[in-house]
Amino acid sequence: MQAPRRLNDFWMLRWHYERGDTRADPQFPAASALVVWWTEEYDAVCGALAE
């Protein structure tokens, strides 16, 4: 199950705050948008993962 892992994989935040490495900062808005999509499509996602 690749997708649920991505839902909480905010490695770019660890890079930013723990490493002080800001190279991944531009990727964060797109990655965090997945949380909105998963939330809006919760029933469909649950149904798909239960199959």
C-alpha distance matrix in Angstrom:
0.0 3.8 5.8 6.3 7.1 9.4 11.0 12.8 13.1 16.8 17.9 20.7 22.3 22.5 24.1 26.5 27.6 27.3 28.3 30.4 28.7 28.7 27.5 24.1 25.7 25.8 22.0 21.6 22.7 20.1 17.2 18.6 19.1 15.4 16.1 18.9 16.9 14.2 17.3 19.3 16.7 15.6 16.8 15.2 11.7 12.3 13.7 11.0 8.3 11.3 12.2
3.8 0.0 3.8 5.9 5.5 6.6 9.2 11.1 10.6 14.1 15.0 17.5 19.5 19.8 21.1 23.5 24.9 24.7 25.4 27.4 25.5 25.3 24.0 20.5 22.2 22.2 18.4 18.3 19.6 17.0 14.1 16.0 16.6 13.1 14.4 17.3 15.5 13.4 16.8 18.7 16.6 16.1 17.9 16.2 12.7 14.1 15.8 12.9 10.9 14.3 15.2
5.8 3.8 0.0 3.8 5.4 5.1 6.6 9.5 9.9 13.0 14.8 16.9 18.5 19.5 21.0 22.8 24.3 24.7 25.6 27.1 25.3 24.7 23.6 19.9 21.0 20.8 17.0 16.5 17.2 14.5 11.8 13.3 13.4 9.7 11.0 13.7 11.8 9.6 13.1 15.0 13.0 12.7 14.9 13.2 9.7 11.7 13.7 11.2 9.8 13.5 14.7
6.3 5.9 3.8 0.0 3.8 5.3 5.1 7.3 8.9 12.2 14.4 16.9 17.8 18.6 20.7 22.4 23.3 23.6 25.0 26.7 25.4 25.0 24.5 20.8 21.6 21.9 18.3 17.0 17.8 15.8 12.7 13.2 13.9 10.3 10.2 13.2 12.1 9.1 11.8 14.5 12.8 11.5 13.9 13.2 9.4 10.5 13.2 11.6 9.3 12.6 14.7
7.1 5.5 5.4 3.8 0.0 3.8 5.4 6.0 6.2 9.9 11.4 14.4 15.4 15.7 17.7 19.8 20.7 20.6 21.9 23.9 22.6 22.6 22.0 18.5 19.7 20.4 16.8 15.7 17.4 15.6 12.1 13.1 14.7 11.5 11.6 15.1 14.4 11.9 14.6 17.4 16.2 15.1 17.6 16.9 13.2 14.2 16.9 15.0 12.6 15.7 17.7
9.4 6.6 5.1 5.3 3.8 0.0 3.8 5.5 4.9 7.9 9.8 11.9 13.4 14.4 16.0 17.8 19.1 19.6 20.6 22.1 20.5 19.9 19.2 15.5 16.6 16.9 13.3 12.3 13.8 11.9 8.4 9.9 11.4 8.4 9.3 12.7 12.2 10.5 13.5 16.0 15.2 14.8 17.8 16.8 13.4 15.2 17.9 15.9 14.2 17.7 19.4
11.0 9.2 6.6 5.1 5.4 3.8 0.0 3.8 5.8 8.1 11.1 12.9 13.4 14.9 17.1 18.2 19.1 20.0 21.6 22.8 21.6 20.8 20.7 16.9 17.1 17.5 14.2 12.3 13.1 11.8 8.4 8.3 9.7 6.7 6.2 9.8 9.8 7.8 10.1 13.1 12.7 12.1 15.4 15.1 11.8 13.4 16.5 15.3 13.7 16.9 19.2
12.8 11.1 9.5 7.3 6.0 5.5 3.8 0.0 3.8 5.9 8.8 11.2 11.0 12.0 14.6 15.9 16.3 16.9 18.8 20.3 19.6 19.2 19.6 16.0 16.2 17.5 14.4 12.1 13.8 13.2 9.5 9.1 11.6 9.5 8.3 12.1 13.0 11.0 12.5 15.9 16.0 14.8 18.2 18.4 15.0 16.1 19.4 18.4 16.3 19.2 21.8
13.1 10.6 9.9 8.9 6.2 4.9 5.8 3.8 0.0 3.8 5.6 8.4 9.2 9.8 11.8 13.7 14.6 14.9 16.2 17.8 16.7 16.6 16.6 13.1 14.0 15.4 12.2 10.7 13.1 12.4 8.6 9.5 12.4 10.5 10.5 14.2 14.9 13.4 15.5 18.5 18.5 17.8 21.1 20.8 17.3 18.8 21.8 20.2 18.2 21.4 23.6
16.8 14.1 13.0 12.2 9.9 7.9 8.1 5.9 3.8 0.0 3.8 5.3 5.6 7.1 9.1 10.3 11.3 12.2 13.6 14.7 13.8 13.4 13.8 10.4 10.8 12.6 10.0 7.8 10.7 11.0 7.6 7.9 11.5 10.9 10.7 14.1 15.5 14.8 16.4 19.3 19.9 19.6 23.1 23.0 19.8 21.4 24.6 23.2 21.4 24.6 26.9
17.9 15.0 14.8 14.4 11.4 9.8 11.1 8.8 5.6 3.8 0.0 3.8 5.4 5.1 6.3 8.7 10.1 10.1 10.8 12.5 11.2 11.6 11.8 8.9 10.3 12.7 10.3 9.2 12.8 13.0 9.9 11.2 14.6 14.0 14.3 17.7 18.8 18.2 20.0 22.8 23.3 23.0 26.4 26.0 22.7 24.3 27.3 25.6 23.7 26.9 28.9
20.7 17.5 16.9 16.9 14.4 11.9 12.9 11.2 8.4 5.3 3.8 0.0 3.8 5.4 5.0 6.1 8.7 9.8 9.9 10.5 8.7 8.3 8.6 5.6 6.6 9.2 7.5 6.6 10.4 11.3 9.1 10.3 13.7 14.1 14.7 17.6 19.0 19.1 20.8 23.2 24.1 24.2 27.8 27.4 24.3 26.3 29.3 27.6 26.0 29.4 31.3
22.3 19.5 18.5 17.8 15.4 13.4 13.4 11.0 9.2 5.6 5.4 3.8 0.0 3.8 5.3 5.0 6.0 7.9 9.3 9.6 9.3 9.0 10.7 8.4 7.8 11.0 10.0 7.8 11.1 12.9 10.6 10.5 14.2 14.9 14.6 17.4 19.4 19.4 20.4 23.1 24.4 24.2 27.9 28.0 25.0 26.7 29.9 28.6 27.0 30.1 32.4
22.5 19.8 19.5 18.6 15.7 14.4 14.9 12.0 9.8 7.1 5.1 5.4 3.8 0.0 3.8 5.4 5.3 5.2 6.9 8.6 8.8 10.0 11.7 10.0 10.5 13.9 12.8 11.2 14.7 16.1 13.5 13.8 17.5 17.7 17.3 20.4 22.3 21.7 22.9 25.9 26.8 26.3 29.9 30.0 26.7 28.1 31.3 30.0 27.9 30.9 33.2
24.1 21.1 21.0 20.7 17.7 16.0 17.1 14.6 11.8 9.1 6.3 5.0 5.3 3.8 0.0 3.8 5.8 5.7 4.9 6.3 5.3 7.0 8.4 7.5 8.7 12.2 11.6 11.0 14.8 16.1 14.1 15.0 18.5 19.0 19.3 22.2 23.8 23.7 25.2 27.8 28.7 28.6 32.2 31.9 28.7 30.4 33.5 31.8 30.0 33.2 35.2
26.5 23.5 22.8 22.4 19.8 17.8 18.2 15.9 13.7 10.3 8.7 6.1 5.0 5.4 3.8 0.0 3.8 6.0 5.9 4.9 4.9 5.2 8.0 7.5 7.1 10.9 11.4 10.2 13.6 15.7 14.3 14.5 18.0 19.2 19.2 21.7 23.8 24.0 25.1 27.6 29.0 29.1 32.8 32.7 29.8 31.6 34.7 33.3 31.7 34.9 37.1
27.6 24.9 24.3 23.3 20.7 19.1 19.1 16.3 14.6 11.3 10.1 8.7 6.0 5.3 5.8 3.8 0.0 3.8 5.8 5.4 7.6 8.6 11.8 11.3 10.5 14.3 14.7 12.8 15.9 18.3 16.5 16.1 19.8 20.8 20.2 22.7 25.1 25.1 25.7 28.5 30.1 29.7 33.4 33.7 30.8 32.2 35.5 34.4 32.5 35.5 38.0
27.3 24.7 24.7 23.6 20.6 19.6 20.0 16.9 14.9 12.2 10.1 9.8 7.9 5.2 5.7 6.0 3.8 0.0 3.8 5.8 8.0 10.4 13.0 12.8 13.0 16.8 16.7 15.3 18.7 20.6 18.4 18.4 22.1 22.7 22.1 25.0 27.1 26.7 27.6 30.6 31.8 31.1 34.7 35.0 31.8 32.9 36.3 35.0 32.8 35.7 38.2
28.3 25.4 25.6 25.0 21.9 20.6 21.6 18.8 16.2 13.6 10.8 9.9 9.3 6.9 4.9 5.9 5.8 3.8 0.0 3.8 5.2 8.5 10.7 11.3 12.3 15.9 16.1 15.5 19.1 20.8 18.9 19.6 23.2 23.8 23.8 26.6 28.5 28.3 29.6 32.4 33.4 33.1 36.7 36.6 33.3 34.8 38.0 36.4 34.3 37.4 39.6
30.4 27.4 27.1 26.7 23.9 22.1 22.8 20.3 17.8 14.7 12.5 10.5 9.6 8.6 6.3 4.9 5.4 5.8 3.8 0.0 3.8 6.3 9.3 10.6 10.7 14.3 15.4 14.8 18.0 20.2 19.0 19.4 22.8 24.0 24.1 26.5 28.6 28.8 29.9 32.5 33.8 33.8 37.5 37.5 34.4 36.1 39.3 37.8 36.0 39.2 41.4
28.7 25.5 25.3 25.4 22.6 20.5 21.6 19.6 16.7 13.8 11.2 8.7 9.3 8.8 5.3 4.9 7.6 8.0 5.2 3.8 0.0 3.8 5.8 7.5 8.5 11.8 12.7 13.0 16.4 18.1 17.0 18.1 21.3 22.4 23.1 25.5 27.2 27.6 29.1 31.5 32.6 32.9 36.5 36.1 33.1 35.1 38.0 36.2 34.6 38.0 39.8
28.7 25.3 24.7 25.0 22.6 19.9 20.8 19.2 16.6 13.4 11.6 8.3 9.0 10.0 7.0 5.2 8.6 10.4 8.5 6.3 3.8 0.0 3.8 5.5 5.3 8.4 10.1 10.5 13.5 15.4 15.1 16.1 18.9 20.5 21.4 23.4 25.1 26.0 27.4 29.4 30.8 31.4 35.1 34.6 31.9 34.1 37.0 35.2 34.0 37.5 39.3
27.5 24.0 23.6 24.5 22.0 19.2 20.7 19.6 16.6 13.8 11.8 8.6 10.7 11.7 8.4 8.0 11.8 13.0 10.7 9.3 5.8 3.8 0.0 3.8 5.6 7.4 8.8 10.5 13.4 14.5 14.4 16.3 18.7 20.0 21.6 23.6 24.8 25.8 27.6 29.4 30.4 31.3 34.9 34.0 31.2 33.7 36.3 34.3 33.2 36.8 38.3
24.1 20.5 19.9 20.8 18.5 15.5 16.9 16.0 13.1 10.4 8.9 5.6 8.4 10.0 7.5 7.5 11.3 12.8 11.3 10.6 7.5 5.5 3.8 0.0 3.8 5.6 5.5 7.1 10.4 11.2 10.7 12.7 15.2 16.3 17.9 20.0 21.1 22.0 24.0 25.8 26.7 27.5 31.1 30.2 27.4 29.9 32.5 30.5 29.5 33.1 34.6
25.7 22.2 21.0 21.6 19.7 16.6 17.1 16.2 14.0 10.8 10.3 6.6 7.8 10.5 8.7 7.1 10.5 13.0 12.3 10.7 8.5 5.3 5.6 3.8 0.0 3.8 5.4 5.5 8.2 10.2 10.3 11.3 13.8 15.7 16.8 18.5 20.2 21.4 22.8 24.6 26.0 26.9 30.6 30.0 27.5 30.0 32.7 31.1 30.2 33.7 35.5
25.8 22.2 20.8 21.9 20.4 16.9 17.5 17.5 15.4 12.6 12.7 9.2 11.0 13.9 12.2 10.9 14.3 16.8 15.9 14.3 11.8 8.4 7.4 5.6 3.8 0.0 3.8 5.6 6.9 8.3 9.7 11.1 12.6 14.8 16.6 17.7 19.0 20.8 22.4 23.6 24.9 26.4 29.9 29.0 26.8 29.7 32.1 30.3 29.9 33.5 34.9
22.0 18.4 17.0 18.3 16.8 13.3 14.2 14.4 12.2 10.0 10.3 7.5 10.0 12.8 11.6 11.4 14.7 16.7 16.1 15.4 12.7 10.1 8.8 5.5 5.4 3.8 0.0 3.8 5.8 5.8 6.4 8.8 10.4 11.8 13.9 15.5 16.3 17.8 19.8 21.1 22.1 23.4 26.9 25.8 23.4 26.3 28.7 26.7 26.2 29.9 31.3
21.6 18.3 16.5 17.0 15.7 12.3 12.3 12.1 10.7 7.8 9.2 6.6 7.8 11.2 11.0 10.2 12.8 15.3 15.5 14.8 13.0 10.5 10.5 7.1 5.5 5.6 3.8 0.0 3.8 5.5 5.1 5.9 8.4 10.2 11.4 13.1 14.7 15.9 17.4 19.1 20.4 21.4 25.1 24.5 22.1 24.7 27.4 25.9 25.2 28.7 30.5
22.7 19.6 17.2 17.8 17.4 13.8 13.1 13.8 13.1 10.7 12.8 10.4 11.1 14.7 14.8 13.6 15.9 18.7 19.1 18.0 16.4 13.5 13.4 10.4 8.2 6.9 5.8 3.8 0.0 3.8 5.5 5.3 6.2 9.1 10.4 11.0 12.7 14.7 15.9 16.9 18.7 20.2 23.7 23.2 21.3 24.1 26.7 25.4 25.2 28.7 30.4
20.1 17.0 14.5 15.8 15.6 11.9 11.8 13.2 12.4 11.0 13.0 11.3 12.9 16.1 16.1 15.7 18.3 20.6 20.8 20.2 18.1 15.4 14.5 11.2 10.2 8.3 5.8 5.5 3.8 0.0 3.8 5.5 5.2 7.1 9.7 10.4 10.9 13.0 14.9 15.7 16.8 18.6 21.9 20.9 19.0 22.1 24.3 22.7 22.7 26.3 27.6
17.2 14.1 11.8 12.7 12.1 8.4 8.4 9.5 8.6 7.6 9.9 9.1 10.6 13.5 14.1 14.3 16.5 18.4 18.9 19.0 17.0 15.1 14.4 10.7 10.3 9.7 6.4 5.1 5.5 3.8 0.0 3.8 5.4 5.6 7.8 9.9 10.5 11.5 13.6 15.2 16.0 17.1 20.6 19.7 17.3 20.0 22.6 20.9 20.4 24.0 25.6
18.6 16.0 13.3 13.2 13.1 9.9 8.3 9.1 9.5 7.9 11.2 10.3 10.5 13.8 15.0 14.5 16.1 18.4 19.6 19.4 18.1 16.1 16.3 12.7 11.3 11.1 8.8 5.9 5.3 5.5 3.8 0.0 3.8 5.2 5.6 7.4 9.3 10.3 11.5 13.4 14.9 15.7 19.4 19.2 17.0 19.5 22.3 21.2 20.7 24.0 26.0
19.1 16.6 13.4 13.9 14.7 11.4 9.7 11.6 12.4 11.5 14.6 13.7 14.2 17.5 18.5 18.0 19.8 22.1 23.2 22.8 21.3 18.9 18.7 15.2 13.8 12.6 10.4 8.4 6.2 5.2 5.4 3.8 0.0 3.8 5.3 5.3 6.5 8.8 10.1 10.9 12.5 14.1 17.6 17.2 15.5 18.4 20.9 19.9 20.0 23.3 25.1
15.4 13.1 9.7 10.3 11.5 8.4 6.7 9.5 10.5 10.9 14.0 14.1 14.9 17.7 19.0 19.2 20.8 22.7 23.8 24.0 22.4 20.5 20.0 16.3 15.7 14.8 11.8 10.2 9.1 7.1 5.6 5.2 3.8 0.0 3.8 5.4 5.0 6.1 8.5 9.8 10.4 11.7 15.1 14.3 12.3 15.2 17.6 16.4 16.4 19.7 21.4
16.1 14.4 11.0 10.2 11.6 9.3 6.2 8.3 10.5 10.7 14.3 14.7 14.6 17.3 19.3 19.2 20.2 22.1 23.8 24.1 23.1 21.4 21.6 17.9 16.8 16.6 13.9 11.4 10.4 9.7 7.8 5.6 5.3 3.8 0.0 3.8 5.5 5.2 6.1 8.6 9.9 10.2 14.0 14.2 12.1 14.3 17.2 16.7 16.3 19.3 21.6
18.9 17.3 13.7 13.2 15.1 12.7 9.8 12.1 14.2 14.1 17.7 17.6 17.4 20.4 22.2 21.7 22.7 25.0 26.6 26.5 25.5 23.4 23.6 20.0 18.5 17.7 15.5 13.1 11.0 10.4 9.9 7.4 5.3 5.4 3.8 0.0 3.8 5.6 5.2 6.2 8.6 9.8 13.3 13.7 12.6 15.0 17.6 17.4 17.8 20.5 22.6
16.9 15.5 11.8 12.1 14.4 12.2 9.8 13.0 14.9 15.5 18.8 19.0 19.4 22.3 23.8 23.8 25.1 27.1 28.5 28.6 27.2 25.1 24.8 21.1 20.2 19.0 16.3 14.7 12.7 10.9 10.5 9.3 6.5 5.0 5.5 3.8 0.0 3.8 5.4 5.1 6.0 8.3 11.4 10.8 9.9 12.9 15.0 14.5 15.3 18.2 19.9
14.2 13.4 9.6 9.1 11.9 10.5 7.8 11.0 13.4 14.8 18.2 19.1 19.4 21.7 23.7 24.0 25.1 26.7 28.3 28.8 27.6 26.0 25.8 22.0 21.4 20.8 17.8 15.9 14.7 13.0 11.5 10.3 8.8 6.1 5.2 5.6 3.8 0.0 3.8 5.6 5.2 5.6 9.1 9.0 7.1 9.7 12.3 12.0 12.2 15.0 17.1
17.3 16.8 13.1 11.8 14.6 13.5 10.1 12.5 15.5 16.4 20.0 20.8 20.4 22.9 25.2 25.1 25.7 27.6 29.6 29.9 29.1 27.4 27.6 24.0 22.8 22.4 19.8 17.4 15.9 14.9 13.6 11.5 10.1 8.5 6.1 5.2 5.4 3.8 0.0 3.8 5.5 5.1 8.7 10.0 9.0 10.6 13.4 14.1 14.4 16.5 19.0
19.3 18.7 15.0 14.5 17.4 16.0 13.1 15.9 18.5 19.3 22.8 23.2 23.1 25.9 27.8 27.6 28.5 30.6 32.4 32.5 31.5 29.4 29.4 25.8 24.6 23.6 21.1 19.1 16.9 15.7 15.2 13.4 10.9 9.8 8.6 6.2 5.1 5.6 3.8 0.0 3.8 5.7 8.3 9.1 9.5 11.6 13.5 14.3 15.5 17.5 19.4
16.7 16.6 13.0 12.8 16.2 15.2 12.7 16.0 18.5 19.9 23.3 24.1 24.4 26.8 28.7 29.0 30.1 31.8 33.4 33.8 32.6 30.8 30.4 26.7 26.0 24.9 22.1 20.4 18.7 16.8 16.0 14.9 12.5 10.4 9.9 8.6 6.0 5.2 5.5 3.8 0.0 3.8 5.7 5.4 6.1 8.6 10.0 10.6 12.2 14.2 15.8
15.6 16.1 12.7 11.5 15.1 14.8 12.1 14.8 17.8 19.6 23.0 24.2 24.2 26.3 28.6 29.1 29.7 31.1 33.1 33.8 32.9 31.4 31.3 27.5 26.9 26.4 23.4 21.4 20.2 18.6 17.1 15.7 14.1 11.7 10.2 9.8 8.3 5.6 5.1 5.7 3.8 0.0 3.8 5.5 5.1 6.1 8.5 9.9 10.5 12.1 14.5
16.8 17.9 14.9 13.9 17.6 17.8 15.4 18.2 21.1 23.1 26.4 27.8 27.9 29.9 32.2 32.8 33.4 34.7 36.7 37.5 36.5 35.1 34.9 31.1 30.6 29.9 26.9 25.1 23.7 21.9 20.6 19.4 17.6 15.1 14.0 13.3 11.4 9.1 8.7 8.3 5.7 3.8 0.0 3.8 5.5 5.2 6.1 8.6 10.0 10.6 12.6
15.2 16.2 13.2 13.2 16.9 16.8 15.1 18.4 20.8 23.0 26.0 27.4 28.0 30.0 31.9 32.7 33.7 35.0 36.6 37.5 36.1 34.6 34.0 30.2 30.0 29.0 25.8 24.5 23.2 20.9 19.7 19.2 17.2 14.3 14.2 13.7 10.8 9.0 10.0 9.1 5.4 5.5 3.8 0.0 3.8 5.5 5.1 6.1 8.6 9.9 11.0
11.7 12.7 9.7 9.4 13.2 13.4 11.8 15.0 17.3 19.8 22.7 24.3 25.0 26.7 28.7 29.8 30.8 31.8 33.3 34.4 33.1 31.9 31.2 27.4 27.5 26.8 23.4 22.1 21.3 19.0 17.3 17.0 15.5 12.3 12.1 12.6 9.9 7.1 9.0 9.5 6.1 5.1 5.5 3.8 0.0 3.8 5.4 5.1 6.1 8.5 10.2
12.3 14.1 11.7 10.5 14.2 15.2 13.4 16.1 18.8 21.4 24.3 26.3 26.7 28.1 30.4 31.6 32.2 32.9 34.8 36.1 35.1 34.1 33.7 29.9 30.0 29.7 26.3 24.7 24.1 22.1 20.0 19.5 18.4 15.2 14.3 15.0 12.9 9.7 10.6 11.6 8.6 6.1 5.2 5.5 3.8 0.0 3.8 5.5 5.2 6.0 8.8
13.7 15.8 13.7 13.2 16.9 17.9 16.5 19.4 21.8 24.6 27.3 29.3 29.9 31.3 33.5 34.7 35.5 36.3 38.0 39.3 38.0 37.0 36.3 32.5 32.7 32.1 28.7 27.4 26.7 24.3 22.6 22.3 20.9 17.6 17.2 17.6 15.0 12.3 13.4 13.5 10.0 8.5 6.1 5.1 5.4 3.8 0.0 3.8 5.5 5.2 6.5
11.0 12.9 11.2 11.6 15.0 15.9 15.3 18.4 20.2 23.2 25.6 27.6 28.6 30.0 31.8 33.3 34.4 35.0 36.4 37.8 36.2 35.2 34.3 30.5 31.1 30.3 26.7 25.9 25.4 22.7 20.9 21.2 19.9 16.4 16.7 17.4 14.5 12.0 14.1 14.3 10.6 9.9 8.6 6.1 5.1 5.5 3.8 0.0 3.8 5.5 5.5
8.3 10.9 9.8 9.3 12.6 14.2 13.7 16.3 18.2 21.4 23.7 26.0 27.0 27.9 30.0 31.7 32.5 32.8 34.3 36.0 34.6 34.0 33.2 29.5 30.2 29.9 26.2 25.2 25.2 22.7 20.4 20.7 20.0 16.4 16.3 17.8 15.3 12.2 14.4 15.5 12.2 10.5 10.0 8.6 6.1 5.2 5.5 3.8 0.0 3.8 5.5
11.3 14.3 13.5 12.6 15.7 17.7 16.9 19.2 21.4 24.6 26.9 29.4 30.1 30.9 33.2 34.9 35.5 35.7 37.4 39.2 38.0 37.5 36.8 33.1 33.7 33.5 29.9 28.7 28.7 26.3 24.0 24.0 23.3 19.7 19.3 20.5 18.2 15.0 16.5 17.5 14.2 12.1 10.6 9.9 8.5 6.0 5.2 5.5 3.8 0.0 3.8
12.2 15.2 14.7 14.7 17.7 19.4 19.2 21.8 23.6 26.9 28.9 31.3 32.4 33.2 35.2 37.1 38.0 38.2 39.6 41.4 39.8 39.3 38.3 34.6 35.5 34.9 31.3 30.5 30.4 27.6 25.6 26.0 25.1 21.4 21.6 22.6 19.9 17.1 19.0 19.4 15.8 14.5 12.6 11.0 10.2 8.8 6.5 5.5 5.5 3.8 0.0
